[in-house]
Protein backbone atom coordinates (compact mmCIF):
# COMPACT_ATOMS: atom_id res chain seq x y z
CA UNK A 1 0.00 0.00 0.00
CA UNK A 2 1.00 3.62 -0.39
CA UNK A 3 2.80 5.35 2.48
CA UNK A 4 0.90 7.34 5.09
CA UNK A 5 2.33 10.60 3.71
CA UNK A 6 0.46 10.18 0.42
CA UNK A 7 -2.25 12.89 0.24
CA UNK A 8 -4.23 10.74 -2.23
CA UNK A 9 -4.69 7.77 0.10
CA UNK A 10 -8.36 8.71 0.49
CA UNK A 11 -8.88 7.64 -3.13
CA UNK A 12 -7.58 4.15 -2.44
CA UNK A 13 -10.19 1.38 -2.70
CA UNK A 14 -10.12 -2.33 -1.98
CA UNK A 15 -11.81 -5.60 -2.86
CA UNK A 16 -11.34 -9.21 -1.79
CA UNK A 17 -10.83 -12.13 -4.15
CA UNK A 18 -10.08 -15.71 -3.07
CA UNK A 19 -9.29 -14.50 0.43
CA UNK A 20 -6.76 -11.89 -0.70
CA UNK A 21 -7.36 -8.17 -0.22
CA UNK A 22 -6.44 -6.07 -3.25
CA UNK A 23 -5.93 -2.30 -3.09
CA UNK A 24 -5.94 0.15 -5.99
CA UNK A 25 -6.23 3.89 -6.56
CA UNK A 26 -9.53 5.02 -8.08
CA UNK A 27 -7.82 7.78 -10.03
CA UNK A 28 -10.91 8.68 -12.07
CA UNK A 29 -12.61 9.94 -8.89
CA UNK A 30 -9.89 12.53 -8.26
CA UNK A 31 -10.81 14.82 -11.14
CA UNK A 32 -13.30 14.66 -14.02
CA UNK A 33 -10.45 15.63 -16.38
CA UNK A 34 -9.02 12.13 -16.00
CA UNK A 35 -11.63 10.52 -18.27
CA UNK A 36 -10.66 12.68 -21.26
CA UNK A 37 -6.95 11.85 -21.07
CA UNK A 38 -5.25 9.41 -23.47
CA UNK A 39 -4.51 6.02 -21.92
CA UNK A 40 -0.75 6.64 -21.82
CA UNK A 41 -1.21 9.87 -19.84
CA UNK A 42 -3.64 8.11 -17.48
CA UNK A 43 -0.88 5.64 -16.62
CA UNK A 44 1.45 8.55 -15.80
CA UNK A 45 -1.27 10.09 -13.60
CA UNK A 46 -1.86 6.83 -11.72
CA UNK A 47 1.86 6.41 -11.11
CA UNK A 48 2.16 9.98 -9.80
CA UNK A 49 -0.90 9.56 -7.55
CA UNK A 50 0.26 6.22 -6.13
CA UNK A 51 3.81 7.44 -5.45
CA UNK A 52 2.98 10.97 -4.31
CA UNK A 53 4.89 11.92 -1.15
CA UNK A 54 5.06 15.70 -1.73
CA UNK A 55 8.83 15.39 -1.91
CA UNK A 56 9.94 13.41 -4.96
CA UNK A 57 6.46 13.51 -6.49
CA UNK A 58 4.09 16.29 -5.47
CA UNK A 59 0.41 17.16 -5.77
CA UNK A 60 1.47 19.84 -8.24
CA UNK A 61 2.93 17.12 -10.47
CA UNK A 62 -0.40 15.28 -10.45
CA UNK A 63 -2.22 18.50 -11.33
CA UNK A 64 0.19 19.17 -14.21
CA UNK A 65 -0.53 15.74 -15.68
CA UNK A 66 -4.28 16.23 -15.32
CA UNK A 67 -3.94 19.54 -17.21
CA UNK A 68 -2.63 17.75 -20.33
CA UNK A 69 -4.35 18.97 -23.50
CA UNK A 70 -4.48 17.60 -27.09
CA UNK A 71 -3.03 20.91 -28.30
CA UNK A 72 0.28 20.16 -26.60
CA UNK A 73 3.11 19.91 -29.13
CA UNK A 74 6.48 18.24 -28.68
CA UNK A 75 9.15 20.75 -27.71
CA UNK A 76 6.59 23.42 -26.75
CA UNK A 77 5.79 22.28 -23.22
CA UNK A 78 8.11 23.45 -20.46
CA UNK A 79 6.19 21.53 -17.78
CA UNK A 80 8.38 18.85 -16.22
CA UNK A 81 6.64 15.82 -14.74
CA UNK A 82 7.95 12.73 -12.89
CA UNK A 83 7.47 9.16 -14.02
CA UNK A 84 8.10 6.23 -11.69
CA UNK A 85 7.57 3.09 -13.79
CA UNK A 86 6.78 -0.33 -12.42
CA UNK A 87 9.93 -2.03 -13.71
CA UNK A 88 13.17 -1.76 -15.68
CA UNK A 89 14.55 -3.76 -18.58
CA UNK A 90 18.17 -3.37 -19.69
CA UNK A 91 20.45 -4.93 -22.24
CA UNK A 92 24.02 -5.95 -21.52
CA UNK A 93 25.80 -2.75 -22.58
CA UNK A 94 23.98 -0.66 -19.96
CA UNK A 95 22.82 -3.32 -17.54
CA UNK A 96 26.13 -4.95 -16.64
CA UNK A 97 27.70 -1.65 -15.43
CA UNK A 98 24.58 -1.07 -13.30
CA UNK A 99 24.97 -4.47 -11.64
CA UNK A 100 28.68 -3.78 -11.09
CA UNK A 101 27.60 -0.59 -9.28
CA UNK A 102 25.30 -2.60 -7.02
CA UNK A 103 28.08 -5.10 -6.29
CA UNK A 104 30.40 -2.19 -5.39
CA UNK A 105 27.73 -0.79 -3.09
CA UNK A 106 27.54 -4.17 -1.34
CA UNK A 107 31.30 -4.11 -0.79
CA UNK A 108 31.07 -0.59 0.66
CA UNK A 109 28.23 -1.59 3.00
CA UNK A 110 30.20 -4.64 4.15
CA UNK A 111 33.27 -2.51 4.94
CA UNK A 112 31.07 -0.21 7.03
CA UNK A 113 29.81 -3.17 9.04
CA UNK A 114 26.37 -3.31 7.44
CA UNK A 115 24.40 -6.12 5.84
CA UNK A 116 25.31 -6.22 2.12
CA UNK A 117 22.33 -8.45 1.31
CA UNK A 118 20.08 -5.42 1.83
CA UNK A 119 21.48 -3.78 -1.32
CA UNK A 120 19.10 -4.81 -4.12
CA UNK A 121 17.21 -3.21 -7.00
CA UNK A 122 14.13 -1.42 -5.66
CA UNK A 123 12.22 -1.73 -8.94
CA UNK A 124 11.97 -5.18 -10.56
CA UNK A 125 14.82 -5.32 -13.07
CA UNK A 126 15.53 -7.62 -16.01
CA UNK A 127 18.92 -7.79 -17.71
CA UNK A 128 18.86 -9.36 -21.17
CA UNK A 129 22.18 -10.49 -22.63
CA UNK A 130 21.28 -9.97 -26.26
CA UNK A 131 23.97 -7.73 -27.76
CA UNK A 132 27.10 -9.75 -27.06
CA UNK A 133 27.00 -12.84 -29.27
CA UNK A 134 29.24 -12.47 -32.32
CA UNK A 135 28.96 -14.29 -35.64
CA UNK A 136 31.84 -16.73 -36.02
CA UNK A 137 29.70 -19.43 -37.62
CA UNK A 138 26.95 -19.11 -40.20
CA UNK A 139 25.01 -21.13 -42.78
CA UNK A 140 25.07 -24.10 -40.41
CA UNK A 141 22.15 -25.66 -38.55
CA UNK A 142 24.07 -25.42 -35.27
CA UNK A 143 25.53 -21.95 -35.90
CA UNK A 144 23.64 -20.35 -33.00
CA UNK A 145 24.84 -22.96 -30.50
CA UNK A 146 28.43 -22.61 -31.71
CA UNK A 147 28.33 -18.81 -31.53
CA UNK A 148 26.89 -18.92 -28.02
CA UNK A 149 29.58 -21.39 -26.91
CA UNK A 150 32.25 -19.07 -28.31
CA UNK A 151 30.72 -16.12 -26.44
CA UNK A 152 30.71 -18.01 -23.11
CA UNK A 153 34.30 -19.11 -23.69
CA UNK A 154 35.58 -15.60 -24.50
CA UNK A 155 33.79 -13.88 -21.63
CA UNK A 156 33.92 -16.53 -18.92
CA UNK A 157 34.54 -14.04 -16.10
CA UNK A 158 31.62 -11.83 -17.16
CA UNK A 159 29.18 -14.74 -17.12
CA UNK A 160 30.51 -16.03 -13.81
CA UNK A 161 29.79 -12.59 -12.36
CA UNK A 162 26.30 -12.49 -13.90
CA UNK A 163 25.52 -15.98 -12.59
CA UNK A 164 26.47 -14.81 -9.11
CA UNK A 165 24.37 -11.64 -9.49
CA UNK A 166 21.29 -13.59 -10.58
CA UNK A 167 21.44 -15.57 -7.33
CA UNK A 168 22.66 -12.79 -5.02
CA UNK A 169 20.24 -9.95 -5.81
CA UNK A 170 16.52 -9.86 -5.09
CA UNK A 171 14.15 -8.22 -7.56
CA UNK A 172 16.57 -9.05 -10.38
CA UNK A 173 16.63 -11.62 -13.18
CA UNK A 174 18.78 -12.32 -16.23
CA UNK A 175 17.85 -13.53 -19.71
CA UNK A 176 20.85 -15.44 -21.14
CA UNK A 177 22.07 -15.06 -24.74
CA UNK A 178 19.80 -16.50 -27.39
CA UNK A 179 16.55 -14.65 -26.64
CA UNK A 180 15.66 -11.24 -28.07
CA UNK A 181 15.07 -8.63 -25.38
CA UNK A 182 11.90 -7.27 -26.99
CA UNK A 183 10.41 -10.72 -27.61
CA UNK A 184 11.04 -11.85 -24.03
CA UNK A 185 9.62 -8.56 -22.74
CA UNK A 186 6.43 -8.96 -24.78
CA UNK A 187 5.81 -12.64 -24.17
CA UNK A 188 7.10 -13.24 -20.65
CA UNK A 189 7.79 -10.20 -18.48
CA UNK A 190 4.81 -8.01 -19.40
CA UNK A 191 2.10 -8.39 -16.76
CA UNK A 192 -0.24 -5.58 -17.95
CA UNK A 193 -1.32 -5.30 -14.29
CA UNK A 194 1.21 -5.44 -11.45
CA UNK A 195 0.26 -6.94 -8.08
CA UNK A 196 2.68 -5.76 -5.42
CA UNK A 197 2.87 -7.72 -2.17
CA UNK A 198 2.28 -5.71 1.01
CA UNK A 199 3.57 -6.50 4.50
CA UNK A 200 0.07 -7.27 5.80
CA UNK A 201 -0.51 -9.95 3.15
CA UNK A 202 -2.63 -7.76 0.89
CA UNK A 203 -1.68 -6.70 -2.63
CA UNK A 204 -1.67 -3.38 -4.47
CA UNK A 205 -2.72 -3.37 -8.12
CA UNK A 206 -1.44 -0.86 -10.66
CA UNK A 207 -0.71 -0.68 -14.41
CA UNK A 208 2.43 -2.30 -15.76
CA UNK A 209 4.92 0.26 -17.11
CA UNK A 210 8.63 0.33 -17.72
CA UNK A 211 11.72 2.12 -18.88
CA UNK A 212 14.22 0.29 -21.04
CA UNK A 213 17.60 0.91 -22.63
CA UNK A 214 16.87 -0.97 -25.85
CA UNK A 215 15.50 0.74 -28.96
CA UNK A 216 12.70 -1.86 -29.08
CA UNK A 217 11.42 -0.94 -25.60
CA UNK A 218 8.39 0.87 -26.97
CA UNK A 219 7.10 -2.27 -28.73
CA UNK A 220 5.52 -3.11 -25.38
CA UNK A 221 3.02 -0.30 -25.99
CA UNK A 222 1.21 -2.71 -28.31
CA UNK A 223 -0.02 -4.55 -25.20
CA UNK A 224 -1.25 -1.36 -23.55
CA UNK A 225 1.87 -1.19 -21.38
CA UNK A 226 3.58 2.21 -21.30
CA UNK A 227 7.23 1.74 -22.26
CA UNK A 228 9.73 4.59 -22.38
CA UNK A 229 13.22 4.44 -23.88
CA UNK A 230 15.95 5.90 -21.67
CA UNK A 231 19.71 5.90 -21.23
CA UNK A 232 21.69 3.81 -18.80
CA UNK A 233 21.85 6.47 -16.05
CA UNK A 234 18.08 6.99 -16.05
CA UNK A 235 17.46 3.23 -16.04
CA UNK A 236 19.79 2.75 -13.08
CA UNK A 237 18.06 5.57 -11.20
CA UNK A 238 14.69 3.85 -11.65
CA UNK A 239 16.28 0.55 -10.65
CA UNK A 240 17.24 2.24 -7.36
CA UNK A 241 13.69 3.45 -6.77
CA UNK A 242 13.89 6.96 -8.21
CA UNK A 243 11.54 8.56 -10.70
CA UNK A 244 12.71 10.08 -13.97
CA UNK A 245 11.76 13.55 -15.13
CA UNK A 246 10.36 14.36 -18.55
CA UNK A 247 8.59 17.19 -20.28
CA UNK A 248 4.84 16.66 -20.40
CA UNK A 249 4.67 14.52 -23.55
CA UNK A 250 2.72 14.98 -26.73
CA UNK A 251 0.41 12.09 -27.65
CA UNK A 252 -0.11 11.29 -31.32
CA UNK A 253 -3.22 9.49 -32.52
CA UNK A 254 -3.26 7.44 -35.72
CA UNK A 255 -6.64 6.43 -37.10
CA UNK A 256 -7.05 3.67 -39.68
CA UNK A 257 -10.13 4.05 -41.89
CA UNK A 258 -11.70 1.35 -44.06
CA UNK A 259 -10.62 -2.25 -44.59
CA UNK A 260 -7.27 -3.57 -45.86
CA UNK A 261 -7.20 -5.25 -49.25
CA UNK A 262 -6.93 -9.04 -49.52
CA UNK A 263 -3.17 -8.88 -50.17
CA UNK A 264 -2.39 -6.36 -47.41
CA UNK A 265 -0.76 -7.86 -44.32
CA UNK A 266 -0.39 -6.48 -40.80
CA UNK A 267 3.28 -5.90 -41.59
CA UNK A 268 2.29 -3.67 -44.50
CA UNK A 269 0.13 -1.58 -42.17
CA UNK A 270 2.87 -1.25 -39.56
CA UNK A 271 5.49 -0.26 -42.14
CA UNK A 272 3.14 2.33 -43.60
CA UNK A 273 2.48 3.83 -40.18
CA UNK A 274 6.19 3.94 -39.29
CA UNK A 275 6.87 5.61 -42.64
CA UNK A 276 4.17 8.26 -42.19
CA UNK A 277 4.81 9.24 -38.58
CA UNK A 278 8.40 10.51 -39.05
CA UNK A 279 7.30 12.43 -42.14
CA UNK A 280 4.73 14.36 -40.11
CA UNK A 281 6.19 14.41 -36.60
CA UNK A 282 9.90 13.62 -36.85
CA UNK A 283 11.70 10.57 -35.50
CA UNK A 284 12.46 9.55 -31.93
CA UNK A 285 12.86 6.52 -29.71
CA UNK A 286 9.63 7.16 -27.79
CA UNK A 287 7.31 7.77 -30.74
C-alpha positions, 0 to 999 in steps of 0.5 A: 500500500502507499505510504501514510504521507500520500495525500491521495490515500483517500482515493484508495479502494479495496476488494477481496478475491479468493481470500486476498485483499487487493488495493488500488487507486480510483484515479478517475474519482480525483478529477473529471479531467481524468476521463478525457486523457489518453490512456498513456497519460492516465498511466502517468497520472496513476503512477504519480498519484500512487507514489505521491509523497510531496517530496519526490512527487508532489500534488502539483505534479499530479495537477500538471498531468491532469492539465494535459491537452491535445493541443500540446506539441512536442518541444513546446511544453516546459512543464516537467513531470515525474514518471516512476515506472513499475519495472526496468529492462536493460540490455548488456551494454547498460545493464552490466555496469549497473549491476557492477555498481550494485556489487560495489555498493555491497562491498562498501556496506560490508566494509562499514559493518552493514548487511550487504544483502540489503542492497538490491534493486528497488524496482523489478529489473531484467537484464537481457544479454542480447547484444554480445554474441558475435557471428563466427559461424553461419550457414550451419544448422548449429551456428547459434549454439556454436556462436553462443559457446564461443561467447561463453568461452571468451567472456567466462569471467563476465558470465561467472559474475552475472551468474552470481548476481542472478542468485545474489540480488533480489528483484533481479533476473537475467535472460541469457544469450539467445533470446531477443530482449523485446520478444522476451519482454512482450511474451514473458515479463509483461504483466499488464497489471502489477500486483505488489505484495504488502507487508500485511498480506494484501496486494496493491494493483497498478498498471504495468509500465517500464523504462528500457535501454533498448530501442525496441522498448516501446514495442511493449506499448502494443499490449497497452503497457507504457514503455519509455526508452531511456539511457543507462543512467536513467534506467539505473536511477529507476532501478534504485527506486527513483523517478525520472523527469520528462517534459509533459509529452505529446500524444499522437493518434493514428486512425485507420479508416476502411478495410485492408485489401486481400493482399495487405498484411499487418506488416504492410500496415505497420510499415506504412504507419512507421513511414508516415509518422516521421514524415509528419512528426519527426523521429524519436525513440519514444514515438 
